[in-house]
Amino acid sequence: VFFDYEKSTFGQFAQPLVDGMRAFKSTGAREVRIVAHTDAAERNSDALSLARASALRTALIAKSVPSQAIAIVGAGATSPLVPTAKGAKEPQNRRADVSLVP
């Protein structure tokens, strides 16, 4: 799931993933893990990444994923998908990785 610069809202392109999580219970997984990231240019990286993870968590709860089955982590700018120079904006680094934990 990708985010706009310095925003914790995600766009319509994430909706199929969010909608697909309705089937969480049928996968046999016990947990949905959300790890959200920022790019190096964004201010307050840790707080922003946690806000991104929380926004996605709220959307999954609205799709009937049990709140106790969702773990969130705000990783800040520590794990870029695309390495960049310090202060460079990179849209692919503004993301949340969602995984199912068996």
Phi, psi and omega per residue, in radians:
V1 nan 2.263 -3.113
F2 -1.912 2.687 -3.066
F3 -2.207 2.713 3.027
D4 -1.308 2.829 -3.129
Y5 -0.996 2.190 3.123
E6 0.963 0.543 3.098
K7 -2.161 2.682 3.071
S8 -1.969 0.200 3.072
T9 -1.721 2.551 3.125
F10 -1.981 2.752 -3.030
G11 -1.567 -3.064 -3.084
Q12 -1.139 -0.387 -3.133
F13 -1.176 -0.333 3.099
A14 -1.473 -0.245 -3.036
Q15 -1.022 -0.709 3.099
P16 -1.043 -0.651 3.087
L17 -1.139 -0.823 -3.139
V18 -1.059 -0.820 3.131
D19 -1.088 -0.675 -3.127
G20 -1.165 -0.356 -3.131
M21 -1.269 -0.131 3.033
R22 -1.007 -0.502 -3.099
A23 -1.482 0.169 -3.101
F24 -0.851 -0.842 -3.071
K25 -1.069 -0.599 -3.091
S26 -1.352 -0.154 -3.128
T27 -1.408 -0.316 -3.069
G28 1.492 -0.051 3.116
A29 -1.247 2.663 3.113
R30 -1.796 -0.239 -3.073
E31 -2.641 2.551 2.944
V32 -1.846 2.144 3.137
R33 -1.888 2.195 3.134
I34 -2.013 2.097 3.074
V35 -2.072 1.981 -3.081
A36 -1.798 2.616 -3.028
H37 -2.312 2.887 3.023
T38 -2.265 2.943 2.984
D39 -1.639 2.899 -3.013
A40 -1.130 -0.335 -3.086
A41 -1.485 -0.238 -3.052
E42 -1.398 2.424 3.107
R43 -1.329 2.691 3.081
N44 0.909 0.869 -3.031
S45 -0.928 -0.783 -3.086
D46 -1.129 -0.833 -3.140
A47 -1.141 -0.696 -3.134
L48 -1.169 -0.732 3.131
S49 -1.140 -0.647 3.088
L50 -1.166 -0.661 3.086
A51 -1.120 -0.656 3.095
R52 -1.131 -0.792 3.115
A53 -1.094 -0.700 3.133
S54 -1.146 -0.674 3.117
A55 -1.102 -0.731 3.118
L56 -1.201 -0.677 3.084
R57 -1.034 -0.790 3.125
T58 -1.051 -0.715 3.128
A59 -1.140 -0.675 3.132
L60 -1.222 -0.663 3.075
I61 -1.076 -0.671 3.097
A62 -1.121 -0.362 3.101
K63 -1.715 0.318 3.048
S64 1.326 0.359 2.975
V65 -1.417 2.197 -3.089
P66 -1.051 2.320 -3.086
S67 -1.019 -0.627 -3.116
Q68 -1.235 -0.195 3.135
A69 -1.694 0.112 -3.099
I70 -2.006 2.128 3.061
A71 -1.904 2.348 -3.138
I72 -2.131 2.564 3.105
V73 -2.398 2.329 3.002
G74 -1.771 1.883 -3.041
A75 -1.623 -0.068 -3.127
G76 1.077 -2.443 -3.119
A77 -1.798 0.407 -3.033
T78 -1.348 -0.370 -3.064
S79 -2.318 1.258 -3.113
P80 -1.177 2.461 3.033
L81 -1.288 -0.653 3.110
V82 -2.133 1.936 3.109
P83 -1.081 2.419 3.140
T84 -2.412 2.938 3.023
A85 -1.200 2.679 3.139
K86 -0.994 2.275 3.120
G87 1.511 -0.066 3.134
A88 -1.394 2.428 3.107
K89 -1.478 2.317 3.108
E90 -2.453 1.865 -3.081
P91 -0.976 -0.598 -3.099
Q92 -1.204 -0.326 3.111
N93 -1.447 -0.255 3.114
R94 -1.574 1.467 -2.960
R95 -2.580 2.950 2.946
A96 -2.248 2.245 3.073
D97 -1.653 2.271 -3.110
V98 -2.038 2.234 3.102
S99 -2.384 2.685 3.074
L100 -1.748 2.289 -3.118
V101 -1.840 2.114 -3.116
P102 -1.185 nan nan
